[in-house]
Amino acid sequence: MLLGAALGAYTDNNWCMALAWFLLPRELYDHLCLHGVLAGRRRRCHVLVLAAGSQQQEIVVVGAGAAGLAAAYFAAVSGAQVKVLEKTEEAGKKVRISGGTRCNVLPSTVELPRDYFTDSSTSALRAVFSTWSLDDCHYWLSNSHEVGIKLALEEATGKWFPASNSGADVRDRLVQACRKLGVQFAFGAGLEDLRQQQGGGGWELLLQGGGREAAQRVILATGGLSYPSLGTTGDGYRLLERHGHSLHTPYAALTPLLGTHPGEAQLSGISLYEAELVAVPSSSSGGSGGGGSGGGGGKKKGGRAKAQRTAMLFTHRGYSGPAILDLSHHVVKALERQQPAPQIRAQWTGDAAADWEARLLEGGPALVPNMLRREGLPQRLAEALCLEAGVPLDRKLAELRKSERAELVAALTQYALPITGHEGYAKAEVTGGGLPLNEVDCGTLESRRLPGVHVCGELLDVFGRIGGFNFYWAFVTGRLAGLSAAEAAAAAPH
Ligand SMILES: Cc1cc2nc3c(=O)[nH]c(=O)nc-3n(C[C@H](O)[C@H](O)[C@H](O)COP(=O)(O)OP(=O)(O)OC[C@H]3O[C@@H](n4cnc5c(N)ncnc54)[C@H](O)[C@@H]3O)c2cc1C
């Protein structure tokens, strides 16, 4: 009995799994499978299939990104025979390069309405996330019987990274975990279209360049449109639309913004770490600075969004860094829909107006830009803000006029960044929009139009903010699609 279990655990050989299934008590077998000690939760299906000598049902996962790999793993661990088709020559390219190649694989906490964005219903979003907790996902990634990546928490940001700080390591372990379960991979295999087999028994997959595959169930995990250079060129969206699905119009999210810098200066290379940014609907404009539409005050109610991160960076063409990426989709969505874009207002050091007011009132012989630098503003930015606020660079604090002080405080605490556009999909970490959640069954992620086709990952109308939230979404939806597809495949008549 133990021999059977051991063989089953360390090989993906169906006969060994069959032996384990025959020899072990049912509860023990299921327990070992659930905890990843044995490689298949429903290998008994294989047993039956092997015994009958007939063909196994097959699941084809399209796309070997984070979601596709999770889907393949969980379909295989449930006993299904799984093949992954990947258009490029490599699995998990985004996993490999993500997080500056360190791969921020999960966040340490999740608060749904704050951390995820969707135009679909939030109850649907909750329903999907309720299928797998963050802790269980963390366990799956780190448990040596499953994916087995040693993870380390970056306390300051609440981000989980592999202890090796290597995205390639995460990718390799995900692929290895799949291979151990018998998942097959085909590279250079891009899906062109799907055709339902006669009698509704499954799907024929037509490949770019002419090949074909057949599958009882298909899991679409082709990602969105961001970083098209890595293979994600919106194929899945086109396919879904071709088969009658509607889409929430996709848009670039977590993308750098274009625009001039304060005082028309070139400030590229400057970073700030405590900036507080807020997106203010254009109807409530009134911040200081080049992007402002004049006037003062600004409504405090409704529609404002605060960046959850505080680091930002001046680039050659505008602005980037986590705080900017966090808010970028508000600007992109408006611009794409040809609506007035919200202002992004900066409180550069995080210090509020009253604090600056008090410091500027202290007087003394120091030059204003020097005092700003002492208080934490980079010199070039301090000078640019002075110029923009009409404060001469040789103005001493003691000589600062009331009107100058008011302009300067506004420039320091509610500067409207002069945003003119965005970097688009080429530099967007994710795609917003996509397949609305009400067009899939949220309990299985099966398409409501294409029976037997499940959809997961970035293709769906959900993205998360910076911090590991997007991989968490990819893993949750990949797992749900994989388990559901395998269960349905096993239940289907052979
Ligand atoms: C630069 C960058 C850094 C990032 N850093 C992080 C981070 O640190 N943490 C985080 O949580 N998220 C990060 N993200 C976001 C994260 O990478 C994505 O949200 C996640 O990879 C989406 O997973 P997915 O499997 O849905 O899609 P993808 O990872 O995009 O995978 C889709 C796969 O499908 C393949 N494919 C496409 N079309 C076809 C076709 N027709 N046939 C077959 N295969 C096809 C593609 O080649 C690709 O391999 C980052 C993204 C980028 C671009």
The ligand as an ORCA input file, in Angstrom:
! r2SCAN-3c Opt
* xyz 0 1
  C       6.328     44.463    -16.769
  C       5.262     43.816    -15.927
  C       5.480     43.620    -14.576
  C       4.479     43.046    -13.785
  N       4.728     42.833    -12.466
  C       3.772     42.249    -11.693
  C       4.039     41.939    -10.330
  O       5.163     42.099     -9.837
  N       3.020     41.401     -9.595
  C       1.776     41.153    -10.133
  O       0.885     40.672     -9.423
  N       1.521     41.386    -11.439
  C       2.487     41.921    -12.220
  N       2.237     42.154    -13.546
  C       0.921     41.772    -14.086
  C       0.893     40.268    -14.335
  O       2.056     39.896    -15.043
  C      -0.355     39.889    -15.140
  O      -1.498     40.382    -14.495
  C      -0.473     38.377    -15.271
  O       0.695     37.873    -15.874
  C      -1.690     37.996    -16.100
  O      -1.680     36.597    -16.221
  P      -2.443     35.853    -17.412
  O      -2.018     34.446    -17.323
  O      -3.866     36.204    -17.397
  O      -1.858     36.501    -18.747
  P      -0.368     36.507    -19.299
  O       0.618     36.364    -18.208
  O      -0.280     37.726    -20.127
  O      -0.273     35.183    -20.168
  C      -0.985     34.990    -21.362
  C      -0.254     33.968    -22.185
  O      -1.051     33.597    -23.286
  C      -0.241     33.518    -24.437
  N      -1.093     33.718    -25.609
  C      -1.643     34.866    -26.065
  N      -2.386     34.632    -27.149
  C      -2.311     33.302    -27.391
  C      -2.867     32.457    -28.389
  N      -3.647     32.911    -29.367
  N      -2.587     31.128    -28.330
  C      -1.774     30.618    -27.361
  N      -1.221     31.388    -26.415
  C      -1.489     32.711    -26.418
  C       0.779     34.620    -24.236
  O       1.923     34.430    -25.028
  C       1.062     34.491    -22.745
  O       2.074     33.554    -22.490
  C       3.233     42.691    -14.362
  C       3.033     42.862    -15.733
  C       4.031     43.406    -16.515
  C       3.794     43.566    -17.991
*
